[in-house]
Amino acid sequence: MRSLSVFMAVVGGVAVGAALGVLFAPEKGEYTRANIRRYLREKGLVKDEDGLDDLVDEIATELSKK
């Protein structure tokens, strides 16, 4: 259970960092979102748009439990 909490904390930190990066990005939003999608695919976190939606849902579920 503890390792899941650590994992969720890391994923949450990545999500917050990505959100701040998007807010303060000097590039167009479309280009920035494409870079984020590419990065997540390269790291194996998501394979397609549904995978990204599933990741967001999983994070939201875990955060709502706290």
PDB file with SEQRES, HELIX, SHEET and CRYST1 records, atoms N, CA, C and O in Angstrom:
SEQRES   1 A   66  MET ARG SER LEU SER VAL PHE MET ALA VAL VAL GLY GLY          
SEQRES   2 A   66  VAL ALA VAL GLY ALA ALA LEU GLY VAL LEU PHE ALA PRO          
SEQRES   3 A   66  GLU LYS GLY GLU TYR THR ARG ALA ASN ILE ARG ARG TYR          
SEQRES   4 A   66  LEU ARG GLU LYS GLY LEU VAL LYS ASP GLU ASP GLY LEU          
SEQRES   5 A   66  ASP ASP LEU VAL ASP GLU ILE ALA THR GLU LEU SER LYS          
SEQRES   6 A   66  LYS                                                          
HELIX    1 AA1 ARG A    2  LEU A   23  1                                  22    
HELIX    2 AA2 GLY A   29  GLU A   42  1                                  14    
HELIX    3 AA3 GLU A   49  LYS A   65  1                                  17    
CRYST1    1.000    1.000    1.000  90.00  90.00  90.00 P 1           1          
ATOM      1  N   MET A   1       0.835  -1.195   0.000  1.00  0.00           N  
ATOM      2  CA  MET A   1       0.000   0.000   0.000  1.00  0.00           C  
ATOM      3  C   MET A   1       0.872   1.248   0.000  1.00  0.00           C  
ATOM      4  O   MET A   1       0.569   2.220  -0.691  1.00  0.00           O  
ATOM      5  N   ARG A   2       1.960   1.223   0.777  1.00  0.00           N  
ATOM      6  CA  ARG A   2       2.834   2.387   0.852  1.00  0.00           C  
ATOM      7  C   ARG A   2       3.467   2.693  -0.507  1.00  0.00           C  
ATOM      8  O   ARG A   2       3.594   3.857  -0.886  1.00  0.00           O  
ATOM      9  N   SER A   3       3.862   1.650  -1.238  1.00  0.00           N  
ATOM     10  CA  SER A   3       4.477   1.891  -2.543  1.00  0.00           C  
ATOM     11  C   SER A   3       3.480   2.528  -3.512  1.00  0.00           C  
ATOM     12  O   SER A   3       3.865   3.322  -4.370  1.00  0.00           O  
ATOM     13  N   LEU A   4       2.196   2.178  -3.373  1.00  0.00           N  
ATOM     14  CA  LEU A   4       1.167   2.808  -4.203  1.00  0.00           C  
ATOM     15  C   LEU A   4       1.051   4.288  -3.855  1.00  0.00           C  
ATOM     16  O   LEU A   4       0.884   5.119  -4.747  1.00  0.00           O  
ATOM     17  N   SER A   5       1.136   4.623  -2.581  1.00  0.00           N  
ATOM     18  CA  SER A   5       1.070   6.025  -2.158  1.00  0.00           C  
ATOM     19  C   SER A   5       2.253   6.811  -2.705  1.00  0.00           C  
ATOM     20  O   SER A   5       2.097   7.942  -3.165  1.00  0.00           O  
ATOM     21  N   VAL A   6       3.429   6.211  -2.654  1.00  0.00           N  
ATOM     22  CA  VAL A   6       4.619   6.879  -3.182  1.00  0.00           C  
ATOM     23  C   VAL A   6       4.474   7.066  -4.689  1.00  0.00           C  
ATOM     24  O   VAL A   6       4.781   8.130  -5.227  1.00  0.00           O  
ATOM     25  N   PHE A   7       4.005   6.022  -5.358  1.00  0.00           N  
ATOM     26  CA  PHE A   7       3.803   6.110  -6.804  1.00  0.00           C  
ATOM     27  C   PHE A   7       2.810   7.213  -7.147  1.00  0.00           C  
ATOM     28  O   PHE A   7       3.047   8.009  -8.055  1.00  0.00           O  
ATOM     29  N   MET A   8       1.706   7.257  -6.422  1.00  0.00           N  
ATOM     30  CA  MET A   8       0.686   8.272  -6.696  1.00  0.00           C  
ATOM     31  C   MET A   8       1.223   9.672  -6.398  1.00  0.00           C  
ATOM     32  O   MET A   8       0.869  10.629  -7.087  1.00  0.00           O  
ATOM     33  N   ALA A   9       2.072   9.799  -5.379  1.00  0.00           N  
ATOM     34  CA  ALA A   9       2.677  11.097  -5.080  1.00  0.00           C  
ATOM     35  C   ALA A   9       3.580  11.536  -6.230  1.00  0.00           C  
ATOM     36  O   ALA A   9       3.580  12.704  -6.620  1.00  0.00           O  
ATOM     37  N   VAL A  10       4.340  10.600  -6.762  1.00  0.00           N  
ATOM     38  CA  VAL A  10       5.217  10.919  -7.892  1.00  0.00           C  
ATOM     39  C   VAL A  10       4.390  11.297  -9.117  1.00  0.00           C  
ATOM     40  O   VAL A  10       4.678  12.292  -9.784  1.00  0.00           O  
ATOM     41  N   VAL A  11       3.371  10.510  -9.410  1.00  0.00           N  
ATOM     42  CA  VAL A  11       2.514  10.800 -10.561  1.00  0.00           C  
ATOM     43  C   VAL A  11       1.811  12.144 -10.367  1.00  0.00           C  
ATOM     44  O   VAL A  11       1.694  12.928 -11.308  1.00  0.00           O  
ATOM     45  N   GLY A  12       1.347  12.405  -9.154  1.00  0.00           N  
ATOM     46  CA  GLY A  12       0.715  13.691  -8.865  1.00  0.00           C  
ATOM     47  C   GLY A  12       1.683  14.848  -9.060  1.00  0.00           C  
ATOM     48  O   GLY A  12       1.315  15.891  -9.600  1.00  0.00           O  
ATOM     49  N   GLY A  13       2.928  14.657  -8.616  1.00  0.00           N  
ATOM     50  CA  GLY A  13       3.952  15.686  -8.804  1.00  0.00           C  
ATOM     51  C   GLY A  13       4.240  15.944 -10.269  1.00  0.00           C  
ATOM     52  O   GLY A  13       4.418  17.086 -10.692  1.00  0.00           O  
ATOM     53  N   VAL A  14       4.284  14.869 -11.035  1.00  0.00           N  
ATOM     54  CA  VAL A  14       4.496  15.009 -12.479  1.00  0.00           C  
ATOM     55  C   VAL A  14       3.330  15.763 -13.108  1.00  0.00           C  
ATOM     56  O   VAL A  14       3.529  16.627 -13.962  1.00  0.00           O  
ATOM     57  N   ALA A  15       2.116  15.434 -12.685  1.00  0.00           N  
ATOM     58  CA  ALA A  15       0.932  16.102 -13.239  1.00  0.00           C  
ATOM     59  C   ALA A  15       0.939  17.592 -12.912  1.00  0.00           C  
ATOM     60  O   ALA A  15       0.642  18.421 -13.772  1.00  0.00           O  
ATOM     61  N   VAL A  16       1.276  17.929 -11.677  1.00  0.00           N  
ATOM     62  CA  VAL A  16       1.332  19.346 -11.281  1.00  0.00           C  
ATOM     63  C   VAL A  16       2.434  20.059 -12.058  1.00  0.00           C  
ATOM     64  O   VAL A  16       2.242  21.177 -12.535  1.00  0.00           O  
ATOM     65  N   GLY A  17       3.578  19.414 -12.181  1.00  0.00           N  
ATOM     66  CA  GLY A  17       4.676  20.006 -12.944  1.00  0.00           C  
ATOM     67  C   GLY A  17       4.305  20.225 -14.399  1.00  0.00           C  
ATOM     68  O   GLY A  17       4.630  21.256 -14.988  1.00  0.00           O  
ATOM     69  N   ALA A  18       3.624  19.248 -14.969  1.00  0.00           N  
ATOM     70  CA  ALA A  18       3.191  19.384 -16.364  1.00  0.00           C  
ATOM     71  C   ALA A  18       2.188  20.516 -16.511  1.00  0.00           C  
ATOM     72  O   ALA A  18       2.247  21.290 -17.466  1.00  0.00           O  
ATOM     73  N   ALA A  19       1.262  20.608 -15.557  1.00  0.00           N  
ATOM     74  CA  ALA A  19       0.263  21.680 -15.613  1.00  0.00           C  
ATOM     75  C   ALA A  19       0.933  23.049 -15.525  1.00  0.00           C  
ATOM     76  O   ALA A  19       0.583  23.963 -16.272  1.00  0.00           O  
ATOM     77  N   LEU A  20       1.889  23.192 -14.618  1.00  0.00           N  
ATOM     78  CA  LEU A  20       2.607  24.465 -14.505  1.00  0.00           C  
ATOM     79  C   LEU A  20       3.423  24.746 -15.763  1.00  0.00           C  
ATOM     80  O   LEU A  20       3.521  25.888 -16.209  1.00  0.00           O  
ATOM     81  N   GLY A  21       4.001  23.701 -16.322  1.00  0.00           N  
ATOM     82  CA  GLY A  21       4.756  23.864 -17.559  1.00  0.00           C  
ATOM     83  C   GLY A  21       3.886  24.351 -18.696  1.00  0.00           C  
ATOM     84  O   GLY A  21       4.302  25.195 -19.490  1.00  0.00           O  
ATOM     85  N   VAL A  22       2.680  23.821 -18.775  1.00  0.00           N  
ATOM     86  CA  VAL A  22       1.748  24.251 -19.822  1.00  0.00           C  
ATOM     87  C   VAL A  22       1.343  25.702 -19.604  1.00  0.00           C  
ATOM     88  O   VAL A  22       1.253  26.475 -20.557  1.00  0.00           O  
ATOM     89  N   LEU A  23       1.099  26.070 -18.354  1.00  0.00           N  
ATOM     90  CA  LEU A  23       0.681  27.444 -18.064  1.00  0.00           C  
ATOM     91  C   LEU A  23       1.758  28.467 -18.409  1.00  0.00           C  
ATOM     92  O   LEU A  23       1.455  29.560 -18.885  1.00  0.00           O  
ATOM     93  N   PHE A  24       3.009  28.108 -18.167  1.00  0.00           N  
ATOM     94  CA  PHE A  24       4.093  29.062 -18.369  1.00  0.00           C  
ATOM     95  C   PHE A  24       4.921  28.780 -19.620  1.00  0.00           C  
ATOM     96  O   PHE A  24       5.997  29.354 -19.791  1.00  0.00           O  
ATOM     97  N   ALA A  25       4.438  27.917 -20.482  1.00  0.00           N  
ATOM     98  CA  ALA A  25       5.180  27.531 -21.680  1.00  0.00           C  
ATOM     99  C   ALA A  25       5.252  28.676 -22.681  1.00  0.00           C  
ATOM    100  O   ALA A  25       4.266  29.381 -22.897  1.00  0.00           O  
ATOM    101  N   PRO A  26       6.411  28.859 -23.287  1.00  0.00           N  
ATOM    102  CA  PRO A  26       6.550  29.914 -24.292  1.00  0.00           C  
ATOM    103  C   PRO A  26       6.032  29.490 -25.667  1.00  0.00           C  
ATOM    104  O   PRO A  26       5.938  30.318 -26.574  1.00  0.00           O  
ATOM    105  N   GLU A  27       5.698  28.208 -25.828  1.00  0.00           N  
ATOM    106  CA  GLU A  27       5.243  27.708 -27.118  1.00  0.00           C  
ATOM    107  C   GLU A  27       3.722  27.670 -27.168  1.00  0.00           C  
ATOM    108  O   GLU A  27       3.049  27.838 -26.151  1.00  0.00           O  
ATOM    109  N   LYS A  28       3.194  27.449 -28.362  1.00  0.00           N  
ATOM    110  CA  LYS A  28       1.750  27.298 -28.515  1.00  0.00           C  
ATOM    111  C   LYS A  28       1.281  26.072 -27.750  1.00  0.00           C  
ATOM    112  O   LYS A  28       2.017  25.096 -27.609  1.00  0.00           O  
ATOM    113  N   GLY A  29       0.053  26.130 -27.259  1.00  0.00           N  
ATOM    114  CA  GLY A  29      -0.505  25.031 -26.480  1.00  0.00           C  
ATOM    115  C   GLY A  29      -0.563  23.721 -27.239  1.00  0.00           C  
ATOM    116  O   GLY A  29      -0.302  22.660 -26.672  1.00  0.00           O  
ATOM    117  N   GLU A  30      -0.903  23.786 -28.514  1.00  0.00           N  
ATOM    118  CA  GLU A  30      -0.996  22.567 -29.329  1.00  0.00           C  
ATOM    119  C   GLU A  30       0.356  21.856 -29.393  1.00  0.00           C  
ATOM    120  O   GLU A  30       0.427  20.633 -29.267  1.00  0.00           O  
ATOM    121  N   TYR A  31       1.416  22.621 -29.587  1.00  0.00           N  
ATOM    122  CA  TYR A  31       2.758  22.054 -29.668  1.00  0.00           C  
ATOM    123  C   TYR A  31       3.174  21.476 -28.315  1.00  0.00           C  
ATOM    124  O   TYR A  31       3.764  20.398 -28.254  1.00  0.00           O  
ATOM    125  N   THR A  32       2.870  22.186 -27.242  1.00  0.00           N  
ATOM    126  CA  THR A  32       3.213  21.725 -25.900  1.00  0.00           C  
ATOM    127  C   THR A  32       2.473  20.438 -25.561  1.00  0.00           C  
ATOM    128  O   THR A  32       3.075  19.505 -25.028  1.00  0.00           O  
ATOM    129  N   ARG A  33       1.181  20.370 -25.859  1.00  0.00           N  
ATOM    130  CA  ARG A  33       0.407  19.149 -25.583  1.00  0.00           C  
ATOM    131  C   ARG A  33       0.949  17.968 -26.383  1.00  0.00           C  
ATOM    132  O   ARG A  33       1.002  16.847 -25.878  1.00  0.00           O  
ATOM    133  N   ALA A  34       1.349  18.214 -27.617  1.00  0.00           N  
ATOM    134  CA  ALA A  34       1.929  17.140 -28.433  1.00  0.00           C  
ATOM    135  C   ALA A  34       3.226  16.638 -27.808  1.00  0.00           C  
ATOM    136  O   ALA A  34       3.490  15.436 -27.805  1.00  0.00           O  
ATOM    137  N   ASN A  35       4.027  17.546 -27.284  1.00  0.00           N  
ATOM    138  CA  ASN A  35       5.266  17.147 -26.613  1.00  0.00           C  
ATOM    139  C   ASN A  35       4.985  16.319 -25.366  1.00  0.00           C  
ATOM    140  O   ASN A  35       5.682  15.340 -25.101  1.00  0.00           O  
ATOM    141  N   ILE A  36       3.973  16.703 -24.601  1.00  0.00           N  
ATOM    142  CA  ILE A  36       3.618  15.957 -23.392  1.00  0.00           C  
ATOM    143  C   ILE A  36       3.136  14.560 -23.767  1.00  0.00           C  
ATOM    144  O   ILE A  36       3.542  13.577 -23.147  1.00  0.00           O  
ATOM    145  N   ARG A  37       2.277  14.465 -24.773  1.00  0.00           N  
ATOM    146  CA  ARG A  37       1.799  13.144 -25.224  1.00  0.00           C  
ATOM    147  C   ARG A  37       2.963  12.273 -25.683  1.00  0.00           C  
ATOM    148  O   ARG A  37       3.034  11.093 -25.340  1.00  0.00           O  
ATOM    149  N   ARG A  38       3.874  12.855 -26.457  1.00  0.00           N  
ATOM    150  CA  ARG A  38       5.031  12.108 -26.955  1.00  0.00           C  
ATOM    151  C   ARG A  38       5.892  11.620 -25.794  1.00  0.00           C  
ATOM    152  O   ARG A  38       6.338  10.472 -25.788  1.00  0.00           O  
ATOM    153  N   TYR A  39       6.124  12.487 -24.815  1.00  0.00           N  
ATOM    154  CA  TYR A  39       6.933  12.120 -23.655  1.00  0.00           C  
ATOM    155  C   TYR A  39       6.293  10.965 -22.881  1.00  0.00           C  
ATOM    156  O   TYR A  39       6.980  10.012 -22.512  1.00  0.00           O  
ATOM    157  N   LEU A  40       4.983  11.044 -22.635  1.00  0.00           N  
ATOM    158  CA  LEU A  40       4.293   9.984 -21.895  1.00  0.00           C  
ATOM    159  C   LEU A  40       4.324   8.667 -22.659  1.00  0.00           C  
ATOM    160  O   LEU A  40       4.447   7.604 -22.051  1.00  0.00           O  
ATOM    161  N   ARG A  41       4.215   8.723 -23.968  1.00  0.00           N  
ATOM    162  CA  ARG A  41       4.293   7.493 -24.774  1.00  0.00           C  
ATOM    163  C   ARG A  41       5.701   6.904 -24.726  1.00  0.00           C  
ATOM    164  O   ARG A  41       5.863   5.690 -24.603  1.00  0.00           O  
ATOM    165  N   GLU A  42       6.728   7.768 -24.824  1.00  0.00           N  
ATOM    166  CA  GLU A  42       8.113   7.292 -24.778  1.00  0.00           C  
ATOM    167  C   GLU A  42       8.425   6.616 -23.446  1.00  0.00           C  
ATOM    168  O   GLU A  42       9.167   5.635 -23.404  1.00  0.00           O  
ATOM    169  N   LYS A  43       7.866   7.132 -22.370  1.00  0.00           N  
ATOM    170  CA  LYS A  43       8.114   6.568 -21.039  1.00  0.00           C  
ATOM    171  C   LYS A  43       7.234   5.360 -20.762  1.00  0.00           C  
ATOM    172  O   LYS A  43       7.389   4.709 -19.729  1.00  0.00           O  
ATOM    173  N   GLY A  44       6.319   5.053 -21.661  1.00  0.00           N  
ATOM    174  CA  GLY A  44       5.461   3.891 -21.504  1.00  0.00           C  
ATOM    175  C   GLY A  44       4.309   4.099 -20.543  1.00  0.00           C  
ATOM    176  O   GLY A  44       3.682   3.129 -20.117  1.00  0.00           O  
ATOM    177  N   LEU A  45       4.014   5.346 -20.190  1.00  0.00           N  
ATOM    178  CA  LEU A  45       2.916   5.621 -19.261  1.00  0.00           C  
ATOM    179  C   LEU A  45       1.564   5.518 -19.944  1.00  0.00           C  
ATOM    180  O   LEU A  45       0.583   5.116 -19.318  1.00  0.00           O  
ATOM    181  N   VAL A  46       1.500   5.871 -21.204  1.00  0.00           N  
ATOM    182  CA  VAL A  46       0.259   5.742 -21.973  1.00  0.00           C  
ATOM    183  C   VAL A  46       0.608   5.285 -23.383  1.00  0.00           C  
ATOM    184  O   VAL A  46       1.704   5.545 -23.881  1.00  0.00           O  
ATOM    185  N   LYS A  47      -0.327   4.610 -24.011  1.00  0.00           N  
ATOM    186  CA  LYS A  47      -0.117   4.151 -25.379  1.00  0.00           C  
ATOM    187  C   LYS A  47      -0.960   4.934 -26.383  1.00  0.00           C  
ATOM    188  O   LYS A  47      -0.590   5.053 -27.551  1.00  0.00           O  
ATOM    189  N   ASP A  48      -2.099   5.470 -25.922  1.00  0.00           N  
ATOM    190  CA  ASP A  48      -2.985   6.216 -26.807  1.00  0.00           C  
ATOM    191  C   ASP A  48      -3.809   7.193 -25.973  1.00  0.00           C  
ATOM    192  O   ASP A  48      -3.596   7.321 -24.767  1.00  0.00           O  
ATOM    193  N   GLU A  49      -4.741   7.874 -26.611  1.00  0.00           N  
ATOM    194  CA  GLU A  49      -5.572   8.856 -25.902  1.00  0.00           C  
ATOM    195  C   GLU A  49      -6.386   8.209 -24.785  1.00  0.00           C  
ATOM    196  O   GLU A  49      -6.560   8.805 -23.722  1.00  0.00           O  
ATOM    197  N   ASP A  50      -6.889   6.984 -25.018  1.00  0.00           N  
ATOM    198  CA  ASP A  50      -7.649   6.292 -23.975  1.00  0.00           C  
ATOM    199  C   ASP A  50      -6.766   5.996 -22.770  1.00  0.00           C  
ATOM    200  O   ASP A  50      -7.219   6.065 -21.627  1.00  0.00           O  
ATOM    201  N   GLY A  51      -5.508   5.668 -23.029  1.00  0.00           N  
ATOM    202  CA  GLY A  51      -4.573   5.412 -21.939  1.00  0.00           C  
ATOM    203  C   GLY A  51      -4.337   6.657 -21.106  1.00  0.00           C  
ATOM    204  O   GLY A  51      -4.200   6.576 -19.886  1.00  0.00           O  
ATOM    205  N   LEU A  52      -4.290   7.798 -21.753  1.00  0.00           N  
ATOM    206  CA  LEU A  52      -4.120   9.057 -21.036  1.00  0.00           C  
ATOM    207  C   LEU A  52      -5.349   9.351 -20.192  1.00  0.00           C  
ATOM    208  O   LEU A  52      -5.229   9.786 -19.047  1.00  0.00           O  
ATOM    209  N   ASP A  53      -6.526   9.116 -20.752  1.00  0.00           N  
ATOM    210  CA  ASP A  53      -7.767   9.299 -19.992  1.00  0.00           C  
ATOM    211  C   ASP A  53      -7.810   8.363 -18.792  1.00  0.00           C  
ATOM    212  O   ASP A  53      -8.222   8.763 -17.703  1.00  0.00           O  
ATOM    213  N   ASP A  54      -7.382   7.109 -18.991  1.00  0.00           N  
ATOM    214  CA  ASP A  54      -7.360   6.139 -17.895  1.00  0.00           C  
ATOM    215  C   ASP A  54      -6.399   6.578 -16.796  1.00  0.00           C  
ATOM    216  O   ASP A  54      -6.707   6.446 -15.611  1.00  0.00           O  
ATOM    217  N   LEU A  55      -5.229   7.103 -17.186  1.00  0.00           N  
ATOM    218  CA  LEU A  55      -4.253   7.573 -16.204  1.00  0.00           C  
ATOM    219  C   LEU A  55      -4.825   8.723 -15.388  1.00  0.00           C  
ATOM    220  O   LEU A  55      -4.674   8.749 -14.167  1.00  0.00           O  
ATOM    221  N   VAL A  56      -5.473   9.664 -16.039  1.00  0.00           N  
ATOM    222  CA  VAL A  56      -6.080  10.802 -15.343  1.00  0.00           C  
ATOM    223  C   VAL A  56      -7.180  10.325 -14.399  1.00  0.00           C  
ATOM    224  O   VAL A  56      -7.276  10.803 -13.269  1.00  0.00           O  
ATOM    225  N   ASP A  57      -8.013   9.384 -14.855  1.00  0.00           N  
ATOM    226  CA  ASP A  57      -9.077   8.842 -14.001  1.00  0.00           C  
ATOM    227  C   ASP A  57      -8.506   8.134 -12.780  1.00  0.00           C  
ATOM    228  O   ASP A  57      -9.023   8.283 -11.673  1.00  0.00           O  
ATOM    229  N   GLU A  58      -7.440   7.362 -12.981  1.00  0.00           N  
ATOM    230  CA  GLU A  58      -6.814   6.644 -11.865  1.00  0.00           C  
ATOM    231  C   GLU A  58      -6.257   7.623 -10.832  1.00  0.00           C  
ATOM    232  O   GLU A  58      -6.416   7.420  -9.629  1.00  0.00           O  
ATOM    233  N   ILE A  59      -5.613   8.671 -11.299  1.00  0.00           N  
ATOM    234  CA  ILE A  59      -5.063   9.679 -10.385  1.00  0.00           C  
ATOM    235  C   ILE A  59      -6.190  10.375  -9.634  1.00  0.00           C  
ATOM    236  O   ILE A  59      -6.097  10.571  -8.422  1.00  0.00           O  
ATOM    237  N   ALA A  60      -7.244  10.749 -10.333  1.00  0.00           N  
ATOM    238  CA  ALA A  60      -8.373  11.428  -9.692  1.00  0.00           C  
ATOM    239  C   ALA A  60      -9.024  10.536  -8.645  1.00  0.00           C  
ATOM    240  O   ALA A  60      -9.407  11.013  -7.576  1.00  0.00           O  
ATOM    241  N   THR A  61      -9.152   9.250  -8.939  1.00  0.00           N  
ATOM    242  CA  THR A  61      -9.744   8.313  -7.985  1.00  0.00           C  
ATOM    243  C   THR A  61      -8.889   8.207  -6.734  1.00  0.00           C  
ATOM    244  O   THR A  61      -9.410   8.249  -5.620  1.00  0.00           O  
ATOM    245  N   GLU A  62      -7.584   8.069  -6.909  1.00  0.00           N  
ATOM    246  CA  GLU A  62      -6.688   7.949  -5.759  1.00  0.00           C  
ATOM    247  C   GLU A  62      -6.685   9.229  -4.922  1.00  0.00           C  
ATOM    248  O   GLU A  62      -6.668   9.169  -3.693  1.00  0.00           O  
ATOM    249  N   LEU A  63      -6.702  10.376  -5.584  1.00  0.00           N  
ATOM    250  CA  LEU A  63      -6.687  11.636  -4.840  1.00  0.00           C  
ATOM    251  C   LEU A  63      -7.994  11.870  -4.096  1.00  0.00           C  
ATOM    252  O   LEU A  63      -7.994  12.477  -3.025  1.00  0.00           O  
ATOM    253  N   SER A  64      -9.099  11.399  -4.646  1.00  0.00           N  
ATOM    254  CA  SER A  64     -10.389  11.594  -3.978  1.00  0.00           C  
ATOM    255  C   SER A  64     -10.522  10.713  -2.741  1.00  0.00           C  
ATOM    256  O   SER A  64     -11.350  10.996  -1.875  1.00  0.00           O  
ATOM    257  N   LYS A  65      -9.728   9.657  -2.640  1.00  0.00           N  
ATOM    258  CA  LYS A  65      -9.752   8.777  -1.471  1.00  0.00           C  
ATOM    259  C   LYS A  65      -9.085   9.428  -0.265  1.00  0.00           C  
ATOM    260  O   LYS A  65      -9.337   9.024   0.870  1.00  0.00           O  
ATOM    261  N   LYS A  66      -8.260  10.405  -0.489  1.00  0.00           N  
ATOM    262  CA  LYS A  66      -7.465  11.020   0.591  1.00  0.00           C  
ATOM    263  C   LYS A  66      -8.242  12.056   1.348  1.00  0.00           C  
ATOM    264  O   LYS A  66      -7.717  12.662   2.281  1.00  0.00           O  
TER     265      LYS A  66                                                      
END                                                                             
